[in-house]
Every structure is written in C-alpha cells, then in structure tokens.
Amino acid sequence: MSSPHDHASFLRRAFAVARRARTHGNHPFAAILVNADGEVLIERENGYLPDRDMTAHAERLLA
C-alpha cells in the first residue's frame, strides 16, 4: 500500500503532465494510472487539440 508521501509524488507528476499539456496548447489537465506497487503505468494529458474534441478529457484518454 502507498504512503501519503507516494501520493504527493504522483500528484506532482500529474501536475507536470498538466503543464506539458499547456505547452501543447491544451487545457492544463492530466491523469496518471498507478498500480498497487506504485509504478506509473500510463500518463495522459488533456487532448482537446488538435481535433477540438470536447470529450478528450485526460481521464477518458487514459482508459
């Protein structure tokens, strides 16, 4: 099981992905998928651009 410290590092990583989304012209949203061992499996940024897809939320793209 993860400790609260691990959760903070995952949040920082998600924030970094969100900042990256801004550099790509997207809204600053991101999602990461972490397994029970604390390994980041997938990370996705918001995907509104380039297709202007209003459903391209980071969480949906992660799935």
N, CA, C and O atoms as a CHARMM CRD file, in Angstrom:
* protein
*
  252
    1    1 MET  N      0.84100  -1.17500   0.00000 PROA 1      0.00000
    2    1 MET  CA     0.00000   0.00000   0.00000 PROA 1      0.00000
    3    1 MET  C      0.88400   1.23600   0.00000 PROA 1      0.00000
    4    1 MET  O      1.94200   1.25000   0.63100 PROA 1      0.00000
    5    2 SER  N      0.45200   2.27700  -0.70900 PROA 2      0.00000
    6    2 SER  CA     1.22500   3.50300  -0.82900 PROA 2      0.00000
    7    2 SER  C      1.12300   4.33800   0.43600 PROA 2      0.00000
    8    2 SER  O      0.11800   4.30800   1.14600 PROA 2      0.00000
    9    3 SER  N      2.18000   5.07500   0.69600 PROA 3      0.00000
   10    3 SER  CA     2.15300   6.01900   1.80700 PROA 3      0.00000
   11    3 SER  C      1.68900   7.37200   1.28200 PROA 3      0.00000
   12    3 SER  O      1.70200   7.59400   0.07100 PROA 3      0.00000
   13    4 PRO  N      1.27700   8.28700   2.16900 PROA 4      0.00000
   14    4 PRO  CA     0.87800   9.62500   1.70700 PROA 4      0.00000
   15    4 PRO  C      1.98800  10.31300   0.92800 PROA 4      0.00000
   16    4 PRO  O      1.71300  11.09700   0.01900 PROA 4      0.00000
   17    5 HSD  N      3.24800  10.02600   1.27700 PROA 5      0.00000
   18    5 HSD  CA     4.36700  10.62700   0.54500 PROA 5      0.00000
   19    5 HSD  C      4.32500  10.19800  -0.92300 PROA 5      0.00000
   20    5 HSD  O      4.56900  11.01100  -1.81500 PROA 5      0.00000
   21    6 ASP  N      4.02300   8.94900  -1.16800 PROA 6      0.00000
   22    6 ASP  CA     3.93000   8.47100  -2.54600 PROA 6      0.00000
   23    6 ASP  C      2.82600   9.21300  -3.29500 PROA 6      0.00000
   24    6 ASP  O      2.99700   9.57100  -4.46000 PROA 6      0.00000
   25    7 HSD  N      1.70500   9.44100  -2.63500 PROA 7      0.00000
   26    7 HSD  CA     0.60100  10.14400  -3.29000 PROA 7      0.00000
   27    7 HSD  C      1.02400  11.54100  -3.71300 PROA 7      0.00000
   28    7 HSD  O      0.65200  12.00500  -4.79000 PROA 7      0.00000
   29    8 ALA  N      1.79200  12.20700  -2.87700 PROA 8      0.00000
   30    8 ALA  CA     2.26500  13.54400  -3.21400 PROA 8      0.00000
   31    8 ALA  C      3.15500  13.50700  -4.45200 PROA 8      0.00000
   32    8 ALA  O      3.07700  14.40100  -5.29500 PROA 8      0.00000
   33    9 SER  N      3.98500  12.49800  -4.57000 PROA 9      0.00000
   34    9 SER  CA     4.85500  12.41200  -5.75200 PROA 9      0.00000
   35    9 SER  C      4.03400  12.13300  -7.00800 PROA 9      0.00000
   36    9 SER  O      4.36700  12.61800  -8.08900 PROA 9      0.00000
   37   10 PHE  N      2.97200  11.36000  -6.86900 PROA 10     0.00000
   38   10 PHE  CA     2.10600  11.10600  -8.02100 PROA 10     0.00000
   39   10 PHE  C      1.37400  12.38000  -8.43100 PROA 10     0.00000
   40   10 PHE  O      1.21100  12.64900  -9.62100 PROA 10     0.00000
   41   11 LEU  N      0.93800  13.15700  -7.45800 PROA 11     0.00000
   42   11 LEU  CA     0.28700  14.43000  -7.76900 PROA 11     0.00000
   43   11 LEU  C      1.25100  15.37300  -8.47800 PROA 11     0.00000
   44   11 LEU  O      0.87600  16.03300  -9.44700 PROA 11     0.00000
   45   12 ARG  N      2.49200  15.44000  -8.00000 PROA 12     0.00000
   46   12 ARG  CA     3.48200  16.29000  -8.66800 PROA 12     0.00000
   47   12 ARG  C      3.69800  15.84200 -10.10800 PROA 12     0.00000
   48   12 ARG  O      3.84700  16.67200 -11.00500 PROA 12     0.00000
   49   13 ARG  N      3.71600  14.54600 -10.32500 PROA 13     0.00000
   50   13 ARG  CA     3.89300  14.03500 -11.68900 PROA 13     0.00000
   51   13 ARG  C      2.70000  14.40900 -12.55800 PROA 13     0.00000
   52   13 ARG  O      2.87600  14.80400 -13.71100 PROA 13     0.00000
   53   14 ALA  N      1.48800  14.28900 -12.02000 PROA 14     0.00000
   54   14 ALA  CA     0.29300  14.67700 -12.77300 PROA 14     0.00000
   55   14 ALA  C      0.31900  16.17200 -13.08600 PROA 14     0.00000
   56   14 ALA  O     -0.06600  16.58000 -14.18100 PROA 14     0.00000
   57   15 PHE  N      0.76800  16.99000 -12.13500 PROA 15     0.00000
   58   15 PHE  CA     0.87300  18.42800 -12.38600 PROA 15     0.00000
   59   15 PHE  C      1.87600  18.70800 -13.50200 PROA 15     0.00000
   60   15 PHE  O      1.65300  19.59600 -14.32600 PROA 15     0.00000
   61   16 ALA  N      2.96800  17.96600 -13.53500 PROA 16     0.00000
   62   16 ALA  CA     3.96900  18.14600 -14.59200 PROA 16     0.00000
   63   16 ALA  C      3.37700  17.79400 -15.95200 PROA 16     0.00000
   64   16 ALA  O      3.63600  18.48500 -16.93800 PROA 16     0.00000
   65   17 VAL  N      2.59400  16.73700 -16.01400 PROA 17     0.00000
   66   17 VAL  CA     1.94100  16.35900 -17.27400 PROA 17     0.00000
   67   17 VAL  C      0.93900  17.44500 -17.67000 PROA 17     0.00000
   68   17 VAL  O      0.81400  17.76800 -18.85100 PROA 17     0.00000
   69   18 ALA  N      0.23600  18.00300 -16.70400 PROA 18     0.00000
   70   18 ALA  CA    -0.71500  19.08300 -16.98700 PROA 18     0.00000
   71   18 ALA  C      0.00800  20.31400 -17.53200 PROA 18     0.00000
   72   18 ALA  O     -0.48200  20.96000 -18.45800 PROA 18     0.00000
   73   19 ARG  N      1.16200  20.64100 -16.96700 PROA 19     0.00000
   74   19 ARG  CA     1.94500  21.76600 -17.50600 PROA 19     0.00000
   75   19 ARG  C      2.38000  21.47700 -18.93800 PROA 19     0.00000
   76   19 ARG  O      2.37700  22.37200 -19.78300 PROA 19     0.00000
   77   20 ARG  N      2.75000  20.24100 -19.20900 PROA 20     0.00000
   78   20 ARG  CA     3.12800  19.85300 -20.56900 PROA 20     0.00000
   79   20 ARG  C      1.95400  20.04600 -21.52500 PROA 20     0.00000
   80   20 ARG  O      2.13900  20.46400 -22.66800 PROA 20     0.00000
   81   21 ALA  N      0.75200  19.74100 -21.05300 PROA 21     0.00000
   82   21 ALA  CA    -0.43900  19.94100 -21.88300 PROA 21     0.00000
   83   21 ALA  C     -0.55100  21.40300 -22.30000 PROA 21     0.00000
   84   21 ALA  O     -0.89700  21.69700 -23.44400 PROA 21     0.00000
   85   22 ARG  N     -0.26000  22.32000 -21.37800 PROA 22     0.00000
   86   22 ARG  CA    -0.31900  23.75000 -21.70600 PROA 22     0.00000
   87   22 ARG  C      0.65800  24.09100 -22.82100 PROA 22     0.00000
   88   22 ARG  O      0.33600  24.88800 -23.70200 PROA 22     0.00000
   89   23 THR  N      1.85100  23.49600 -22.79700 PROA 23     0.00000
   90   23 THR  CA     2.83200  23.80300 -23.84000 PROA 23     0.00000
   91   23 THR  C      2.37100  23.29000 -25.19800 PROA 23     0.00000
   92   23 THR  O      2.83800  23.76600 -26.23200 PROA 23     0.00000
   93   24 HSD  N      1.45500  22.32200 -25.20100 PROA 24     0.00000
   94   24 HSD  CA     0.88900  21.80400 -26.44700 PROA 24     0.00000
   95   24 HSD  C     -0.38800  22.53000 -26.83800 PROA 24     0.00000
   96   24 HSD  O     -1.06100  22.13000 -27.78800 PROA 24     0.00000
   97   25 GLY  N     -0.73400  23.60400 -26.10800 PROA 25     0.00000
   98   25 GLY  CA    -1.91200  24.39400 -26.43100 PROA 25     0.00000
   99   25 GLY  C     -3.21100  23.86000 -25.85800 PROA 25     0.00000
  100   25 GLY  O     -4.28500  24.36200 -26.19100 PROA 25     0.00000
  101   26 ASN  N     -3.13400  22.85700 -25.00900 PROA 26     0.00000
  102   26 ASN  CA    -4.32900  22.27600 -24.40400 PROA 26     0.00000
  103   26 ASN  C     -4.59600  22.88200 -23.03500 PROA 26     0.00000
  104   26 ASN  O     -3.77100  23.61700 -22.49200 PROA 26     0.00000
  105   27 HSD  N     -5.75300  22.56400 -22.49200 PROA 27     0.00000
  106   27 HSD  CA    -6.07600  22.96300 -21.13000 PROA 27     0.00000
  107   27 HSD  C     -5.18100  22.16300 -20.17700 PROA 27     0.00000
  108   27 HSD  O     -4.80100  21.03600 -20.49300 PROA 27     0.00000
  109   28 PRO  N     -4.84300  22.73200 -19.01600 PROA 28     0.00000
  110   28 PRO  CA    -3.87500  22.08900 -18.11400 PROA 28     0.00000
  111   28 PRO  C     -4.47700  20.99600 -17.24100 PROA 28     0.00000
  112   28 PRO  O     -4.60000  21.16000 -16.02700 PROA 28     0.00000
  113   29 PHE  N     -4.84600  19.89300 -17.85400 PROA 29     0.00000
  114   29 PHE  CA    -5.40200  18.75900 -17.12100 PROA 29     0.00000
  115   29 PHE  C     -4.63500  17.50400 -17.50100 PROA 29     0.00000
  116   29 PHE  O     -4.17500  17.35900 -18.63400 PROA 29     0.00000
  117   30 ALA  N     -4.50200  16.59200 -16.53200 PROA 30     0.00000
  118   30 ALA  CA    -3.75800  15.36000 -16.77600 PROA 30     0.00000
  119   30 ALA  C     -4.28700  14.25900 -15.87700 PROA 30     0.00000
  120   30 ALA  O     -4.98000  14.51300 -14.89200 PROA 30     0.00000
  121   31 ALA  N     -3.94200  13.02600 -16.24000 PROA 31     0.00000
  122   31 ALA  CA    -4.29200  11.86000 -15.43000 PROA 31     0.00000
  123   31 ALA  C     -3.14300  10.86900 -15.52000 PROA 31     0.00000
  124   31 ALA  O     -2.50100  10.72900 -16.56100 PROA 31     0.00000
  125   32 ILE  N     -2.89500  10.18100 -14.40700 PROA 32     0.00000
  126   32 ILE  CA    -1.91400   9.10200 -14.41600 PROA 32     0.00000
  127   32 ILE  C     -2.55200   7.87300 -13.79300 PROA 32     0.00000
  128   32 ILE  O     -3.39100   7.97700 -12.89800 PROA 32     0.00000
  129   33 LEU  N     -2.14600   6.71800 -14.27500 PROA 33     0.00000
  130   33 LEU  CA    -2.61700   5.43700 -13.74200 PROA 33     0.00000
  131   33 LEU  C     -1.44100   4.77800 -13.03800 PROA 33     0.00000
  132   33 LEU  O     -0.39000   4.55700 -13.63900 PROA 33     0.00000
  133   34 VAL  N     -1.62400   4.46600 -11.76100 PROA 34     0.00000
  134   34 VAL  CA    -0.57100   3.89800 -10.92800 PROA 34     0.00000
  135   34 VAL  C     -1.04000   2.54900 -10.40600 PROA 34     0.00000
  136   34 VAL  O     -2.16800   2.42500  -9.92700 PROA 34     0.00000
  137   35 ASN  N     -0.17900   1.53200 -10.49400 PROA 35     0.00000
  138   35 ASN  CA    -0.57500   0.21800  -9.96500 PROA 35     0.00000
  139   35 ASN  C     -0.31800   0.14000  -8.46100 PROA 35     0.00000
  140   35 ASN  O      0.21000   1.07900  -7.86500 PROA 35     0.00000
  141   36 ALA  N     -0.68900  -0.96700  -7.86300 PROA 36     0.00000
  142   36 ALA  CA    -0.58100  -1.14200  -6.41200 PROA 36     0.00000
  143   36 ALA  C      0.86200  -1.09200  -5.91400 PROA 36     0.00000
  144   36 ALA  O      1.10000  -0.82800  -4.73600 PROA 36     0.00000
  145   37 ASP  N      1.82300  -1.34400  -6.80200 PROA 37     0.00000
  146   37 ASP  CA     3.23400  -1.29600  -6.42500 PROA 37     0.00000
  147   37 ASP  C      3.82700   0.10400  -6.54800 PROA 37     0.00000
  148   37 ASP  O      5.00900   0.30700  -6.27300 PROA 37     0.00000
  149   38 GLY  N      3.00300   1.07400  -6.96300 PROA 38     0.00000
  150   38 GLY  CA     3.47200   2.44500  -7.10500 PROA 38     0.00000
  151   38 GLY  C      4.12600   2.74000  -8.43200 PROA 38     0.00000
  152   38 GLY  O      4.78100   3.77200  -8.58200 PROA 38     0.00000
  153   39 GLU  N      3.96400   1.85900  -9.39800 PROA 39     0.00000
  154   39 GLU  CA     4.53700   2.06000 -10.73100 PROA 39     0.00000
  155   39 GLU  C      3.53600   2.81900 -11.59800 PROA 39     0.00000
  156   39 GLU  O      2.37500   2.42500 -11.69900 PROA 39     0.00000
  157   40 VAL  N      3.98900   3.91100 -12.22400 PROA 40     0.00000
  158   40 VAL  CA     3.12700   4.65700 -13.13600 PROA 40     0.00000
  159   40 VAL  C      3.04500   3.86900 -14.43400 PROA 40     0.00000
  160   40 VAL  O      4.05600   3.63300 -15.09600 PROA 40     0.00000
  161   41 LEU  N      1.83800   3.46800 -14.78800 PROA 41     0.00000
  162   41 LEU  CA     1.62200   2.64900 -15.97800 PROA 41     0.00000
  163   41 LEU  C      1.35300   3.49600 -17.21300 PROA 41     0.00000
  164   41 LEU  O      1.87700   3.22000 -18.29200 PROA 41     0.00000
  165   42 ILE  N      0.53500   4.52600 -17.04700 PROA 42     0.00000
  166   42 ILE  CA     0.14200   5.37500 -18.17400 PROA 42     0.00000
  167   42 ILE  C     -0.01200   6.79300 -17.66200 PROA 42     0.00000
  168   42 ILE  O     -0.44700   7.00700 -16.53000 PROA 42     0.00000
  169   43 GLU  N      0.34400   7.76000 -18.49200 PROA 43     0.00000
  170   43 GLU  CA     0.02500   9.15500 -18.20200 PROA 43     0.00000
  171   43 GLU  C     -0.51900   9.78900 -19.47100 PROA 43     0.00000
  172   43 GLU  O     -0.04000   9.52500 -20.57400 PROA 43     0.00000
  173   44 ARG  N     -1.52100  10.62300 -19.29200 PROA 44     0.00000
  174   44 ARG  CA    -2.15100  11.28800 -20.43300 PROA 44     0.00000
  175   44 ARG  C     -2.44200  12.73300 -20.07000 PROA 44     0.00000
  176   44 ARG  O     -2.80400  13.05100 -18.93800 PROA 44     0.00000
  177   45 GLU  N     -2.27700  13.59100 -21.05400 PROA 45     0.00000
  178   45 GLU  CA    -2.68000  14.98200 -20.89300 PROA 45     0.00000
  179   45 GLU  C     -4.00800  15.20300 -21.60000 PROA 45     0.00000
  180   45 GLU  O     -4.44600  14.37600 -22.40000 PROA 45     0.00000
  181   46 ASN  N     -4.63300  16.31700 -21.30000 PROA 46     0.00000
  182   46 ASN  CA    -5.87200  16.67700 -21.96300 PROA 46     0.00000
  183   46 ASN  C     -5.63100  16.68200 -23.47100 PROA 46     0.00000
  184   46 ASN  O     -4.57100  17.10900 -23.92800 PROA 46     0.00000
  185   47 GLY  N     -6.60200  16.21300 -24.23900 PROA 47     0.00000
  186   47 GLY  CA    -6.40000  16.07700 -25.67400 PROA 47     0.00000
  187   47 GLY  C     -7.35200  16.86400 -26.54100 PROA 47     0.00000
  188   47 GLY  O     -7.66300  16.44700 -27.65700 PROA 47     0.00000
  189   48 TYR  N     -7.82300  17.99900 -26.04700 PROA 48     0.00000
  190   48 TYR  CA    -8.77900  18.80400 -26.81000 PROA 48     0.00000
  191   48 TYR  C     -8.25400  19.13800 -28.21000 PROA 48     0.00000
  192   48 TYR  O     -8.97300  18.99300 -29.19800 PROA 48     0.00000
  193   49 LEU  N     -7.01900  19.57700 -28.28600 PROA 49     0.00000
  194   49 LEU  CA    -6.42500  19.89300 -29.58300 PROA 49     0.00000
  195   49 LEU  C     -5.67400  18.67500 -30.09200 PROA 49     0.00000
  196   49 LEU  O     -5.23600  17.89300 -29.24800 PROA 49     0.00000
  197   50 PRO  N     -5.48700  18.44100 -31.32300 PROA 50     0.00000
  198   50 PRO  CA    -5.75600  19.33800 -32.44000 PROA 50     0.00000
  199   50 PRO  C     -7.16300  19.20800 -33.02000 PROA 50     0.00000
  200   50 PRO  O     -7.55600  20.02700 -33.85100 PROA 50     0.00000
  201   51 ASP  N     -7.92000  18.21600 -32.61000 PROA 51     0.00000
  202   51 ASP  CA    -9.21200  17.94400 -33.24900 PROA 51     0.00000
  203   51 ASP  C    -10.38000  18.68400 -32.62000 PROA 51     0.00000
  204   51 ASP  O    -11.51300  18.54300 -33.08000 PROA 51     0.00000
  205   52 ARG  N    -10.13400  19.46300 -31.58600 PROA 52     0.00000
  206   52 ARG  CA   -11.19300  20.17500 -30.85500 PROA 52     0.00000
  207   52 ARG  C    -12.25900  19.20900 -30.34700 PROA 52     0.00000
  208   52 ARG  O    -13.45900  19.47600 -30.41200 PROA 52     0.00000
  209   53 ASP  N    -11.77700  18.08100 -29.84100 PROA 53     0.00000
  210   53 ASP  CA   -12.65700  17.03600 -29.31000 PROA 53     0.00000
  211   53 ASP  C    -12.98800  17.36200 -27.85900 PROA 53     0.00000
  212   53 ASP  O    -12.14300  17.22500 -26.97400 PROA 53     0.00000
  213   54 MET  N    -14.22200  17.79300 -27.62400 PROA 54     0.00000
  214   54 MET  CA   -14.65500  18.18400 -26.28300 PROA 54     0.00000
  215   54 MET  C    -14.69400  16.99600 -25.31700 PROA 54     0.00000
  216   54 MET  O    -14.77900  17.19900 -24.10600 PROA 54     0.00000
  217   55 THR  N    -14.63400  15.77400 -25.82300 PROA 55     0.00000
  218   55 THR  CA   -14.66100  14.59400 -24.95000 PROA 55     0.00000
  219   55 THR  C    -13.26000  14.06800 -24.63000 PROA 55     0.00000
  220   55 THR  O    -13.12500  13.05200 -23.94800 PROA 55     0.00000
  221   56 ALA  N    -12.23700  14.73500 -25.10400 PROA 56     0.00000
  222   56 ALA  CA   -10.86200  14.24400 -24.94700 PROA 56     0.00000
  223   56 ALA  C    -10.27000  14.62300 -23.58800 PROA 56     0.00000
  224   56 ALA  O     -9.17200  15.17300 -23.50700 PROA 56     0.00000
  225   57 HSD  N    -11.01000  14.32300 -22.53700 PROA 57     0.00000
  226   57 HSD  CA   -10.51900  14.54500 -21.18100 PROA 57     0.00000
  227   57 HSD  C     -9.37100  13.57600 -20.91000 PROA 57     0.00000
  228   57 HSD  O     -9.36000  12.45400 -21.41700 PROA 57     0.00000
  229   58 ALA  N     -8.42200  14.01400 -20.12000 PROA 58     0.00000
  230   58 ALA  CA    -7.26100  13.17500 -19.80900 PROA 58     0.00000
  231   58 ALA  C     -7.67500  11.82500 -19.23700 PROA 58     0.00000
  232   58 ALA  O     -7.08400  10.79800 -19.57100 PROA 58     0.00000
  233   59 GLU  N     -8.69200  11.82400 -18.37100 PROA 59     0.00000
  234   59 GLU  CA    -9.13000  10.57200 -17.74700 PROA 59     0.00000
  235   59 GLU  C     -9.70600   9.60200 -18.77400 PROA 59     0.00000
  236   59 GLU  O     -9.47700   8.39500 -18.69600 PROA 59     0.00000
  237   60 ARG  N    -10.44600  10.13100 -19.72500 PROA 60     0.00000
  238   60 ARG  CA   -11.03000   9.26800 -20.75200 PROA 60     0.00000
  239   60 ARG  C     -9.94200   8.73700 -21.67500 PROA 60     0.00000
  240   60 ARG  O     -9.97400   7.57300 -22.07300 PROA 60     0.00000
  241   61 LEU  N     -8.99000   9.57700 -22.01000 PROA 61     0.00000
  242   61 LEU  CA    -7.89200   9.13700 -22.87600 PROA 61     0.00000
  243   61 LEU  C     -7.01400   8.10600 -22.17800 PROA 61     0.00000
  244   61 LEU  O     -6.40800   7.25300 -22.82700 PROA 61     0.00000
  245   62 LEU  N     -6.95100   8.18900 -20.87000 PROA 62     0.00000
  246   62 LEU  CA    -6.18600   7.21900 -20.09100 PROA 62     0.00000
  247   62 LEU  C     -6.78300   5.82600 -20.21500 PROA 62     0.00000
  248   62 LEU  O     -6.06200   4.83100 -20.28400 PROA 62     0.00000
  249   63 ALA  N     -8.10900   5.76900 -20.24300 PROA 63     0.00000
  250   63 ALA  CA    -8.80000   4.47400 -20.34000 PROA 63     0.00000
  251   63 ALA  C     -8.66000   3.96700 -21.74000 PROA 63     0.00000
  252   63 ALA  O     -9.16300   2.89000 -22.05900 PROA 63     0.00000
